[in-house]
């Protein structure tokens, strides 16, 4: 079973940038589409961005133009470059892979992103 470990979060001022990393275990990582998700306090987890196996990317509207998702299959890692951060981006960020039978991994601890105004 694949596992994901998120890192790179922190405290940043509005307008700043952060790069999150999602390290995956498992030899079939390169075949999966990988997504970033986030959960703000008191809110449900929401989808942020996805990158497919050939590198096709999709973003939720609120981050389009500010966030960039990328992957390095040689390192089994997916990145989320976040720029022009806003206080509304404050959340715990998670990564996972959605397959035909649901999410492929148990949700990890995520990485906290806090954007101060």
Protein Blocks (a to p, Z undefined) as FASTA:
>chain_A
ZZdddehiacddehiacddddddedjklmmpccddddddehiacddfbdcdfkopacddf
klgokaccdddfknopacdddehiafklgccdddddddfkocfbdcdebjaddddZZ
